[in-house]
């Protein structure tokens, strides 16, 4: 598997992000959007977006951005259904945490949906603890944090 930093409008990343937003919309029971870019807050210098490819095929995305203080937020983590259950999500999560730590962050936060059980299991297995809502996202109902390092 190869990780590469890409722009939020990279067509490979956008296609995975669309699948990510469709999955979230389905879980929330709302109409899905068809974004033309991944979140602009994942652009350098305050953020970045990783694309994972396996045998040349895009299989996962995930981003990290700086929050106020020494905390990072992990965003838009998604693994294509064809690539699940191969440890890709865990490898992506660890890579994003390392990037956040290298930027001086001492904690990472993220949000998700209760309906995404496998994602929750991954986060909890990596030491993430449930916290109060920190971002008022209308597309989340669970929030997590983990100390880095």
C-alpha positions in Angstrom: 0.0 0.0 0.0 1.2 3.5 -0.9 0.2 6.7 0.9 0.4 10.0 -0.9 -0.5 13.5 0.1 -3.0 14.9 -2.4 -5.0 18.0 -3.0 -8.6 18.1 -1.8 -9.8 18.3 -5.4 -7.8 15.2 -6.6 -10.4 13.2 -8.5 -9.4 9.9 -6.9 -9.8 11.4 -3.4 -13.1 13.1 -4.4 -14.6 9.8 -5.6 -13.8 8.1 -2.3 -15.1 11.2 -0.4 -18.4 11.0 -2.3 -18.7 7.3 -1.2 -17.9 8.5 2.4 -20.6 11.1 2.3 -23.2 8.7 0.8 -22.5 6.3 3.6 -22.9 9.0 6.2 -26.1 10.3 4.6 -27.6 6.8 4.5 -26.8 6.4 8.2 -28.5 9.7 9.0 -31.4 9.2 6.7 -30.8 12.3 4.7 -30.1 13.0 1.0 -26.5 12.5 -0.1 -24.5 15.4 -1.5 -22.1 15.0 -4.4 -19.1 17.1 -3.3 -16.7 18.2 -5.9 -13.8 18.5 -3.4 -12.9 17.1 -0.1 -13.0 19.6 2.7 -10.9 22.7 2.0 -9.7 22.7 5.6 -7.5 19.7 4.7 -5.2 22.0 2.6 -1.7 22.9 3.7 -0.5 24.5 5.8 -3.1 23.7 8.5 -4.2 20.4 7.1 -3.4 17.6 4.7 -5.2 14.8 2.9 -3.8 11.3 2.4 -4.8 8.9 -0.4 -4.0 5.2 0.0 -3.6 3.1 -3.1 -3.3 -0.6 -3.3 -1.9 -2.1 -6.5 -2.5 1.3 -8.1 -6.1 1.5 -7.1 -7.4 4.2 -4.7 -8.7 2.4 -1.6 -8.8 4.9 1.3 -8.6 8.6 2.3 -8.1 10.4 5.5 -7.2 13.9 6.6 -5.7 15.7 9.5 -6.0 19.4 10.4 -4.8 21.5 13.3 -7.4 22.6 15.8 -6.8 25.4 18.3 -4.0 24.5 20.7 -1.9 21.3 20.4 -4.8 19.2 19.1 -5.4 17.7 15.7 -8.6 16.6 14.1 -8.8 13.5 11.9 -11.3 13.9 9.1 -12.9 12.1 6.2 -11.5 8.7 7.0 -12.9 6.2 4.6 -11.9 2.8 3.3 -13.6 1.4 0.1 -15.7 -1.7 0.7 -13.5 -3.8 -1.5 -10.5 -3.0 0.7 -12.0 -3.4 4.1 -10.9 -6.0 6.7 -7.3 -5.8 5.5 -6.0 -3.5 8.2 -6.0 -0.5 5.9 -8.1 1.7 8.2 -5.8 1.0 11.1 -2.7 1.8 9.0 -4.3 5.0 7.8 -5.3 6.0 11.3 -1.7 5.4 12.7 -0.2 7.3 9.8 -2.5 10.3 10.4 -1.7 10.2 14.1 2.1 10.2 13.3 1.6 13.2 11.1 -0.3 15.1 13.8 2.4 14.3 16.4 5.1 15.4 14.0 3.3 18.8 13.8 3.5 19.2 17.5 0.0 17.9 18.4 -0.4 16.0 21.7 -3.9 14.8 21.1 -6.2 13.8 18.2 -9.9 14.2 18.0 -12.5 12.8 15.6 -16.2 12.5 15.1 -18.3 9.7 13.7 -21.7 8.1 13.7 -23.1 5.5 16.0 -24.2 3.5 12.9 -20.6 3.0 11.8 -19.8 0.2 14.3 -16.6 -1.1 12.6 -15.1 2.5 12.7 -16.0 2.9 16.4 -14.4 -0.5 17.2 -11.2 0.6 15.4 -11.0 3.9 17.2 -11.7 2.3 20.6 -9.1 -0.4 19.9 -6.5 2.3 19.3 -7.2 4.0 22.6 -9.7 6.6 21.6 -12.2 7.6 24.4 -15.6 9.1 24.0 -15.8 12.8 24.7 -18.4 15.6 24.6 -19.3 17.2 21.3 -16.4 19.5 20.4 -17.4 20.7 16.9 -21.2 20.7 16.7 -21.2 18.7 13.5 -24.7 17.9 12.3 -23.2 14.8 10.6 -21.9 13.2 13.8 -23.3 11.8 17.0 -20.1 10.5 18.7 -16.9 12.3 19.4 -13.5 10.8 20.4 -10.1 11.9 21.6 -6.8 10.1 22.2 -3.5 11.3 23.6 -0.6 11.1 21.1 2.9 9.9 21.9 
